[in-house]
Amino acid sequence: METAAEQRAARRDTSGSSVAAVLFEKAIQDLEDGPSFCLKGGADIRHIQVLLGHASLQSTETYTRVEVSDLGKVLRRAHPRGK
């Protein structure tokens, strides 16, 4: 049978690991969202690559998402007959 002190220590360990898991998930979400927000804001993919420290552009593409709705805006802005 566990003592009260052991039960409290077990609860602290469990709550500590769940906090760590939440912080880890938040960090992963920020890592995935940050480059996408930069790209959507007009940053060049090569600049994002340098900021993330990736040697390969394929690694950077893993952390970015392109929205279909943004493709039309980019095409209209970049294509000579887009306006």
N, C-alpha and C positions, 0 to 999 in steps of 0.2 A: 504494500500500500504506500502511495506517495504521500509525502508530507505537504503541508500547505505551501511551504517555500518552494518545493520542487514543482508544484502545480503552477505557481506564479511564474517561475522561471520558464516553464514550458510554454505558457501563454505569451510571454515576452518574446521568446524565440520565434513562435509562430507568427505573431503580429509583425515582428521585425522582418521576417522573410517576405510576408505579404506586402509590406511597404516597399521593400527592395524590388519585388516583382512589378509593382505598380510604377515605380520610378524607372525601371528598365523599359517597360512598355512605353512610357511617355518619351523616354530618350529615343527609342526606335521610331516612334511616330514623328518626332521632331526631325530626326535624320531623314525620314522619307518625305515629309512635307516641305521642309526648308528649300531643298533644291527645286522642287516643283513650283513653289511660290516665286522663287527667283526667276525661273524660266518663264513663268506666266507674266512676270513683271517686265520682261524684255531683256533679261540677262542672256548673254551668249553662253551656249552649252560648254564651250571651251573654258570660259572663265569659271563656270561652276566646277568643271573638272579640276582646275588648278586649286580652287578653294577647298575642295574635298581631298586633294592630294592623290588623285587617281592617276596612274600611269596610262590606263586604257580608257578610251571614251565609252567602251562597252560597260565598264564598271559604273561610270557616271549615269548612264542610261538606266541602270537598275534602280537608281534612287529618284528618277524623275518620271512623272506621268504627264501625258499630253491629253488634254481634253478635246474632244471632237469639236465642241463649240468654239474653241480657240483657233482651230485650223482655218476656219473661214475668215476670222479677223486677221490672221497673219497673212493669208493669201491676198486679201483685199489691200492690206497695208504694203505688202512687198511687191505685188505684181504690177507692172506698168499700166495695165488696163483694169486694175481692180477697183478703181474709183468710179 
